[in-house]
Amino acid sequence: MNLPQPEPLDAEDHWAAWSRLVRLFPTSSLPFSAYTTPGGSRFAGVDLLRGIRANQSSAQAAQLLAPLSPEAFDRVGTMAALNASRQEQAFKGLALAYLTVPVTLLAAWAQIVPGYVDRWLAANALGASIVALSLIGVGALQFLGWWRSRQIVAVVALIGLDRAADGQTSSPHASAPESGVAPKPGRRRRSP
């Protein structure tokens, strides 16, 4: 089956490249790809990079980003790092809100009206279960988005390393700090 090929990327169009890149890493497929891709099946041991590099999505990303100029590629790397940082902030905020708000409200309610929480939960078990499962589902989706955003950072960094080895770029984003924010161009990070 021959699928229509997308229009070639402009060598300077980092936004178009970003839009196509994130479509290669859908959140919905993560639970399945964790078991069916080389990156998922090789998720043990010391070398996790070979698995990521062997993934079909990584090869597609390398092919997609190949026409970009070094500057546009660097912008895509910065976008990936910024996106991962924002995803991490959103996930941490959501996790904090989910842990503190409901637990605090339930504990306060139980202190103000002893025994009422138990009776209310027993009388409204289905509704309480639906609310709890919905909150868990939203948290799981946010986690999957955060995981995929980190995966995109890793893939772009590996592609950058290969491009640097081929002399195509001077900034492979290999030194992006753990926070996911790429260092500013022209500045070197100090080693810990």
SVG drawing of the C-alpha trace seen along z (x, -y; Angstrom):
<svg xmlns="http://www.w3.org/2000/svg" viewBox="-26 -32 59 39">
<polyline fill="none" stroke="black" stroke-width="0.4" points="0.0,0.0 1.5,-3.3 0.7,-6.2 1.0,-9.7 4.2,-11.3 4.0,-14.5 5.4,-17.7 9.1,-18.0 10.2,-20.2 11.6,-23.6 15.2,-23.5 14.4,-26.4 10.8,-25.5 11.3,-24.2 7.5,-24.6 6.5,-22.3 9.2,-19.8 8.0,-20.0 4.4,-19.3 5.4,-16.3 7.9,-15.0 5.4,-14.9 3.0,-12.9 5.6,-10.1 5.3,-9.7 1.6,-9.5 0.8,-9.2 -2.0,-6.6 0.5,-4.1 3.0,-4.2 1.4,-1.3 1.6,0.9 5.0,-0.2 6.5,0.4 6.2,4.1 6.5,4.2 9.4,2.0 13.2,2.4 13.3,-0.5 10.7,1.1 12.0,4.7 15.5,3.5 14.5,1.4 16.9,3.2 20.6,3.2 23.1,0.4 22.6,-0.6 19.1,-2.0 20.3,-4.1 20.5,-1.3 16.9,-0.4 15.8,-3.9 17.9,-4.2 16.5,-0.9 12.9,-2.1 11.0,-2.7 9.9,-6.1 13.5,-7.1 14.4,-6.2 11.3,-8.1 12.3,-11.1 15.9,-11.0 14.5,-10.9 12.0,-13.7 14.7,-16.0 17.4,-15.3 16.5,-18.2 16.7,-20.8 19.5,-23.2 21.8,-22.9 20.1,-26.0 16.6,-24.8 17.6,-21.4 18.9,-23.1 15.6,-25.0 13.7,-21.7 16.0,-20.4 15.3,-23.4 11.6,-23.0 11.8,-19.4 13.6,-20.3 11.2,-23.1 8.2,-20.8 9.6,-18.2 10.2,-20.8 6.6,-22.0 5.3,-18.4 7.3,-17.7 5.9,-20.8 2.4,-19.9 2.8,-16.3 4.3,-17.3 1.6,-20.0 -1.1,-17.5 0.4,-14.8 0.8,-17.3 -2.8,-18.5 -4.2,-15.0 -2.3,-13.9 -2.9,-17.0 -6.4,-18.3 -8.5,-15.1 -6.6,-13.7 -6.8,-17.0 -10.5,-17.5 -11.3,-13.9 -9.2,-14.2 -10.8,-17.5 -14.2,-16.2 -13.5,-13.1 -12.4,-15.3 -15.3,-17.6 -18.0,-14.9 -16.6,-11.6 -18.0,-8.5 -19.8,-10.5 -17.1,-10.0 -17.3,-6.2 -21.1,-6.3 -21.0,-8.6 -18.5,-6.5 -20.4,-3.3 -23.7,-5.0 -22.0,-6.5 -19.5,-3.7 -20.2,-3.8 -19.9,-7.6 -16.8,-7.7 -15.2,-4.9 -15.9,-6.7 -14.4,-9.9 -11.4,-8.1 -10.8,-6.2 -11.3,-9.4 -8.6,-11.1 -6.3,-8.2 -6.9,-8.1 -6.1,-11.8 -2.9,-11.3 -1.9,-8.3 -2.4,-10.3 -0.4,-13.2 2.4,-10.7 2.3,-9.2 2.6,-12.6 5.6,-13.4 7.3,-10.1 6.8,-10.7 8.2,-14.2 11.3,-12.8 11.5,-10.2 11.4,-12.9 14.3,-14.8 16.4,-11.6 15.6,-10.8 16.5,-14.4 19.7,-14.3 20.7,-10.9 19.9,-12.3 22.0,-15.4 24.9,-13.2 24.8,-11.4 24.5,-14.7 27.5,-16.1 29.5,-13.0 28.6,-13.6 29.6,-17.3 26.1,-18.6 25.6,-20.5 27.7,-22.0 25.2,-21.6 23.9,-18.1 21.9,-18.8 23.7,-15.9 24.4,-18.0 20.8,-18.9 20.5,-18.9 18.3,-16.5 15.6,-19.2 15.1,-18.9 16.1,-22.5 18.8,-22.8 21.8,-25.0 21.9,-28.4 23.9,-28.5 27.4,-29.5 27.5,-28.6 29.0,-25.5 27.6,-23.7 30.0,-23.0 30.4,-19.3 29.3,-18.4"/>
</svg>
